[in-house]
């Protein structure tokens, strides 16, 4: 049975600052909240810090967790209120049917594979130099760096995730998704200005990027990890309930151990 947890984080505590700076530390703390019998549990998590004074750790687990160690180290253990709220996730999953709309939030790691990075890092240059057969080079995983590319990455994949993002009812296109006009000379010094055909993901949709971060941290073995996280918020409509539930439970995209891939939904009241 899946559980969705929300844990209050006190940003003034030393351990909290480690959480906010190093996803590897959070991963260890999350795994420490699961019973030893849950060896197959692959939790999903993210930190929602839209209010920097009251960040929250959101975690999805298959077994019921215990977050007392996080509250004691990084929360308000002696203050009033609920410090760690744990809810059964099944009632929300039961609401997921084709055609239903939800508000959503997702923190993801939008990347692309390229065999020839434009500006290779020292590690990438070292790997390229050591290759015996460049023609069979395994692609490098590169982060999308612009808002337009990050939105395109998301919108191109929603169908395979079991939902679609409806057309925006009020907002103008997100920056980078506007359809530019094209001016064509027709002779006699005259020109004609017209819009090119609109691509499927250039139509303004009910989604926006609310945060993006570059995280650089070291694992215990000393290896340096760099990930780019992007938080998407908006409205979605279910197209395939079974597929969407599978991605809710298993996550979306890479870097799931480091705070990416957790898609959360909230029913929309008419």
N, C-alpha and C positions, 0 to 999 in steps of 0.2 A: 504494500500500500504506500503510495507516494505521500510525502509531507512537504509543505512549503513553510519555511521559517523566515522570520524577520527579527534581526537582532540589532538593538540600539548600540551605536558606537560613540564613545566619548573621545572627540578628536584631540583633547588636551592631554591624554595619557600617553606615556612613552610607547607602550605596545600598540596603541591605536595608530600612532604615526608610522610604525613599521607596517601595519596592515595597509595603510593608505599609500605607502611607497613601494611595497614589495609583494606582488601577487603570490610569490612562492611561499611567503610567510602565512598568508591567508589560507592557501591550499593546505598547508600542514595543520592549521588550526581547525579547518573544516573536517579534515579526515580524522582529527582527534575527537570530534564529537560523535562519531559513529561507533556502535558496538563492534567488538572484535569479530563477532560472527558475521558481520556485513562485509565479507571479503569481496563480493561482486558489486557492491554499491559504487557507482561512479557519480558522485554528486555534482551538481551544477551550482554556480554561485556568481554573484556580482555585488559590487558595492555601489549603492545609489547615493551619490553625494551632491544632488542638486541643491540641497541645503547644506553648505559646508560646515555649519555648526551642529548639525544633527544627521550625520551620515548613518546609513543603515546597511547591514550585511544581509542580503537575500540569498537563501540556500534552498535548493530542491534536492531531497534525498528519497531513496526507496524505502528506508527503514526509519523508525522514529529516533531522532537524535537527542543529544544532551549538550546544551550550549553553556553550561554553568562556567566552564573554564574561560570562555570568551568574555562572558559578562564580568567575571572577576578580574580579568587581566586588561580588558579594553572597554568596559562599559561603566555603568553606575551601580555597582552591586548593592549599595546601601540606600539608594534613592527609591522614591515611590514609583509606582507604575509597573507595567509589564516590560521587562527587559528583553525577553526572548519569547516571541509569539510563535507557536507551532500549530499549523492547521492541516487537517486532512485535505489533500488535493483532489480526491475523487469527486466531490460534489461539483467542482468547477469543470473537471474533465467531462462529466455527464452532460454539461450544457453545450458541448461542442458538436454542433450539427450543421450540415451544409446550409449556407445562406445566412447564418447568424453572424452578427457583427460584434466585435470586441474592440476596446481600446487596448493597445499593446505597448510594451517597452522591451527593447532588446539591446544588449551590449554585445557587439560582435567584433571579429578580427577580419575585416575585408581584405583579401589578398588575391594575388594573381601569380601564376607560374610563368617564369621567363628563363630561357636558356642563356640569354645574354643581357645581364643587367647593365643599365646605362652608367651608373656610378657604383661599381662593386665595392663592397666593404673589404677590409684587409682579409677577413676569413674567406670571403668569396674569391678574391684574387688568388689566395693560396690554393683553394680547391681547383680553380681553373688551371693554374700552372702545373698542378700535379696530375691532371687528367692525361691518360694515354690515348684516348680516342675522343676528341671533341665532338665528333658527329653523333656520339651516343650520350652526350652530356645530359644528366638529369637536371630538370629545371630548378631554378631557385624560387623560393617563395618570397614574393615582394609585396609590401603593403601598398594599397591604394592611398595616395596622399592628398587628393583633392576631394572636395565635397561632392562634386558632380560624379566622379568615379566611384566614390563610396555609395552614393545613392543608386547608381546604375548597378553596382554589384548586388545590392539588396533587391532591387526591383526585378532584376533578371532571374532571380531564384525563388520568388514567392510561390510560383506554381508548383514547383517540386516540393515545397514545404507544406502544401495543402491549403493555401489561402491566396487571396489577392488583395491589393490595396486599392480601395475605391478612388475614383477620380475626385479631385478636390472640388468642394462646392463653393468655396469662398476665396482661398488663398491663391496668390499668384505663384508661378513656378518657382521652385527653389533655385537659389543661385547656381548657375552653371547648367541648368536644365531648360533655359529659355530657348525657343527655336529662332535662330537668327534669320534675318531676311537676306536674300541674295539679289544683287544688282547685276543685270545682264545687258550689255550693249546690243542694240538692235539696228544700228546704222543711222546715218544722218545726224550723229551727235546725240541721239536719243537713247535712253536706257529704260529698262523695265525692272521694277523691284517687286519680287514675289517671295513668298515663303516656300521653303523646300518641303517635301513630304515629311510628316511628323512621325518620328520613331515611337514605338510603343511606350518606352519609358521616358519620353520627353514630355508627355502629357502630365500636367501637375497632379500629384497624388496626395492622399491624406497621410503623409509621412514627412518627418523633418529630423534633422540631426540636432540633438540637444547637447552633445558633449563629444570631445575627441581628445585622446591622450596618447602620448608616447611613453611607454614603460620600459625602462632599462634596469635589469636587476641580475644578480648572480645567484645561481643555485648552489647547493652545498658542495658539489664537486668542483666549483669554481667557474663553471661555464657561464658565459654572459648571454643573457636572453634579452631580446628587444622585440616588443610587440606594440602594435598600434591598435588602440581600442576606439570604437565608435558606438555611441548610444543613439538608437533610433526610437522615435515615439510616433504614434499615430493611431490609425484605425484600420482594421482588417476585416475581411469577410471570408468566412470559411467556405472552401470549395471541396475539400476532402477531409472529413472529420478524422478518419483513421490515420491518415498520413500526418495531419497536424498534431494529433495526440502523440504520435511516435516522436516527432521532432521536439515537442514540448518536454518529453521525458528524457530524450537522448541528447538534446542540444543541437545548435546550429553553428556550422563553420568550425574553424580550427581554434586552438588555444583554449579549450574548455577547462583545462586544469588551472588556468590563470585568469579566471573571471570573465570569460567570454562564452557565448552560446546560450545563455539562459533567456528564453522568451517567456514573458509573463503577460497574462491577459486579465482584463477587468470587464465584466458585462456592461454594455451600454444601456442606460435607461432611456426609454422613449419619452 
